Amino acid sequence: MIKKFVLSWLFLALLCLPLCAQIQDPVKFKTEWKEVSNTEAEIIFTGKIDKGWHVYSTDLPEGGPISATFNVEKMEGAELVGKLTPRGTEKDMMDPIFGMQVRFFENTATFVQKIKLTGGGSYDISGYLEYGACNDENCLPPTAVDFSFKGQAAAAPVAPAAKESKPEVAASDTTSIPLIPLTPAMSPKTDYWKPVISELNQFGEQINSESHSWLYIFFAGFVGGLLALFTPCVWPIIPMTVSFFLKRTKDKKKGVRDAWTYGASIVVIYLTLGLAITLIFGANALNALSTNAIFNIFFFLMLVVFAASFFGAFEITLPSKWTNAVDSKAEQATGLLSIFLMAFTLSLVSFSCTGPIIGFLLVEVSTTGSVIAPALGMLGFALALALPFTLFALFPSWLKSMPKSGGWMNAIKVTLGFLELAFALKFLSVADLAYGWRILDRETFLALWIVIFGLLGLYLLGKIKFPHDDDNNKVSVPRFFLALASLAFAVYMIPGLWGAPLKAVSAFAPPMQTQDFNLYKNEVHAQFYDYEEGMEYARRQGKPVMIDFTGYGCVNCRKMELAVWTDPKVSKLLTEDYVLITLYVDEKAKLPEPVKITENGVERTLRTVGDKWSYLQRSKFGANAQPFYVLLDNEGMPLNKSYSYDEDVQKYVDFLNVGLKNYNAAK
């Protein structure tokens, strides 16, 4: 029964993986005109922000995210007083990718612009608020909230009823978006702007990394559980526990059932721990911890302590009275309760070995910002830990072939210590960027990792000894290959000291802009930054097109360009087989003249080149988040499903190859 429950829970959890909606509308603004006196007024913008998203504040440094700005198109009988001012609770923290402090709002954002009335009480003001919004996976293009106020100021202070503006609407039914007649400067020779949302959907869901990351968390927990099995705290207990269940009753079926119950109890215990972390913190709090300098220092110190424990400096143990109390309860209880308490005793007794692994797993999943990540990681860990108890109960003869306890288990502990020490530097790097210490720039970080993995290789070869290691000078074949892999990894990172991208560690190392000395220049650049020009060139050359919807402030776009586009296979396809068109949705260059559009019944104004490309992405492809990649033929029709943020190079190569194959087949 418990087994069915656990499997059902896993199945439902996988079903609940979020589908990646194409059009996202996470922020809804309203505007209000508030007269403070007969000569002063305020325009108040109040935005409601969906959970997991945030809106950036005003006056952020150049090179960072999109700041909120107040823009005037018409102003009669009034003048601005000061700048746009944020109100409410701002969060101020270090963004490790941008390498700067950023300020933003969650849940609710409020901005206020003061106005002085100069026309004897009569005023006519129109314009728009522009803001940027992001979550952990995507950033939206600069979004405009139009406003228009016209009237006569009251003779005394008054606060009229709120007037709601016409915010940008991004509905899911984007196929009904009527395209505007474009100006001559915008109009192409062929109808490249024709919506292709239904044709794109026929290829299936867009390629994205969300489900991949969830599966990664589960299997990371599962691997952690397998490693915990081979530690001195767990491995010797397996045969004793299984033998106990098989011998406590003459009914072999009952013994097997008890062993299954014991394994299921382990799953329930660790799954409960993961759910507790989820309920206590939640997704937003976990994500805040992942970027908070103080907590990153705490994570760093915790992992260093765990590593020292694995090296043999000291033993991390829970109070003995806890273990004794649970053990005595298990002896007094009967039935399923006694089996559950025995499983709980195992959890306490093995804490000195499993605690550091669990601690590292929970620290790592905190950076995902996912509300279910801790539970999913603990589920994987518990299933791996419980697996041998059930398997050996089903096949008791396997017990005779179990390797005996020995020094090899301490070698596993020390190896885990090296790994925890390496990952601790990742969290110190975030704090280092936050406080501007500049003690852990990219080359310093890589130098430390090179030393750590080099020492790990020497340890596995028996050249370094720790307190609990035995005196056996022989190196087994598995240890030799692990040493080879560790030393090779250390050598692989050496070119990074001179700027090589090192795609294997790009998620852990500090950002490239912290590198003082960079000789690497192998980057892929677009052939065109204008949609119509690029499409006409591709038609003449007889090549398919890849449209890259990106943004200057899009972090994941830069990560894709560094980790994926620089791969030789991807680079060759993009430069030789495709015409690459990059469209910046936050480009501030003005259009020759503003263009009015009607989108889902709401009138909007396109003022900048970025507005134009953002509208193209929404109206033609039904998407509004970046990065967003789509392959087109020479008529503007899709050749494959779209592609979002996923650093899997082979998946990206397959995405490009399928599009190329479909293009050639159509010719």
Steps between C-alpha positions, in 0.01 A plus 500: 500500500776742596691405188198589289468830687861593434479409132173690467653806663794491259265462203286794610808711566625440147155580360508830684811621319395842374421539134688786343234749394595693192338834584569622852323792668639497854452872584180705487529876555234761566555877507346764722491882479507645850476874558703605802403869473363738238854528354646156570408144403643149492479226239508171689576168331406191702593157366390158620779245439448126463681269741856422391536820294650836591497852353823700502514839668626835367852628421684166479861510371574471129555147378247365746128418483235733357422790736152642547473837317234771455460617140300803383347534152275800562498749785291817501435712804737296716864417563685217671626535856801276562533144370286189515511380861453140621287444808451198719733216596791464263736204507865590457737213430792390291435349159793261444453495122486877446765541769319797658246595766145510365176625656161351422146444624315175563121455530428876467688787334414870539653792312406867540571802277429846644344760270476879532196660337596822319208573268259659744359160593453363147722205406545242225767233562569171324791257486600163635681320781761252378618215723683168492384176659684169550472167673771236546465365144391789278490876463225688320581776251461861617129541563307828469203608713324784316330783685301808399351758733314814396287739702473796733665500840266534797514813716577295809689179568309203372572138419290390203414140441775291348516493126626175363739518209515272202783265588658263257284192460663170424213256475537134428281522187758687297368365171234772511755785502422727204816619331521871424571640154871567536660825398710499180813487715374185670321323215686208335453387141363164618260453788768384743282624789223249436420317829623141507396404851286203397768375258761532774283307745466213253868423563425453871600677821801728486830357617577629848693394808238503775420128507867424442596694813238321710620161384853618574400579859339157544798312359745719694320388815504141380877512440545656844307211652715246316815669630360497854450122471875442468596694812605330827177614669262320264670215312570274802138537618343360181571126553419515873166671441390275214602185691301623800180534297542162333573317826246670728221290350466155348280648230737612228230705329444695822874560531517635145195717571667642811815578304292679236325692776838593647616637165174688447538650850841636401339662196223653712749638756723677249210609282342660806825686559493634144134600529573676829772707334254580221222610737729702726677696229303485175632576151552874542687466828724227360581714200571799726739284702681402183595863431528632856861573599461412870341164431756418232777557754310269737469236226870535426601451864257209542644314201857565619410352840341198331811455285726515807281235665534271198878553503501364856560818704197425721173306502161668454253313718158564643447484880517135609185536710300558181618170353452311827150638545387398151670161532322423828167600350563265209556209742181574692282552192361224282386460141550771241581764763804306622629468141453873441689583821782267394525694173504823697781360716701426185451861389637629831789254528617562145478879527876548529533362145169595341471846661769668287357344181145609589625844601679549170195376306264742678743789453531423130124473433441830681648675195221368276231708667260208447247430771515123447876465446593401860227235511599364159867485598423324827275253315790402275737476798261284701419263213871430448558451874204266536571299185749243641285416802215392274714332233700292749176400671365374166829327411669398829774306316641832381611575857787254465643694206499839677848657523634505854539824688845653476716796416327549166203653683719767660642577155144573386452735798820690427410528131165650598690741724700628203182544298323691778804725540491577126129582499539716812697746287194552280312653794798704617517643148147645531589671830827623353315670215241645739755668726741588221796330669641389162688215671329229297503621140457240228871414464542473881197272520632281218847486657349369825293242314807388306686447828205322668442253217875454455535409870198269469676319216817464711296372795332235285845392384602456864745792511308680779375340825232613745452393866261208439665361186656155519862423412420304185726635226320320218280706270196319368396532137186706579707743712752532220233597246342746744845654557548522126167678459574745782847589371368533145227735624764712673700522178181584304446810716850642452418685170220675689767704678548678164130534414389169346122469561518157677139408427511213750543741792324810365214453750739504798780742416464878550386700194742558216514875563694434821779347290797739489678332209294362213648377172192310379328654196305207348152650506205477261341826381183563305514586131198730531328700771199587286230240433392600149854560372615164632202316352552658156872410508417139597252479211765610251760262647259207525570439870273442800485758778544483875334786686662576836268707721726634771562801722793700626398417856421132436733291719397161362552629146866570581535158661364331187738698277796406720419139579321387181576726203876463545479124450664417162196311370258777596734772377540329161124461454425861597769655284493272193152349472273768649453875475508612863276799580525640853216725616543695824159553660644769730664705224439867587549648152186689395288398203467764224157570649286333771266232371158423651397135524198317633588188694216287637271803492745725683671788321874532549778712355826369360761769559838325479668234289481272804123552514479394136694177552311421819171542314631277221580227753155520659291537188679257269622235745278543807791540743643788701791362707867481414709321397276376221632331184291410197597359157327634187494427129513776238126562529515555876354157586642294791729204434502350852369560849637807675790482747533675833770494769674161511880466499490145361725537194391177335136596537577835337686327214201269447270804500705663222545177301126424497428850370765466229366159398143633473620801298687282250208258474261786416732624223 
